[in-house]
Amino acid sequence: MESNEALKTILNQSHAQVMEGKTLSMDEVERFMNDKVYELTHPVDAYCVAESV
């Protein structure tokens, strides 16, 4: 699929979701992005089950 076609598909899907009322708040987006950055910058140790809090 061409990149323009892929972008068009993504935009159409996004528009359809908005029209159905499926939206995210900026707080939700920020929390998701922070979680993703943490996942990518703090790899899990193979011997670690969980981080202490």
Buried (B, 14 or more C-beta within 10 A) or exposed (E): EEEEEEEEEEEEEEEEEEEEEEEEEEEEEEEEEEEEEEEEEEEEEEEEEEEEE
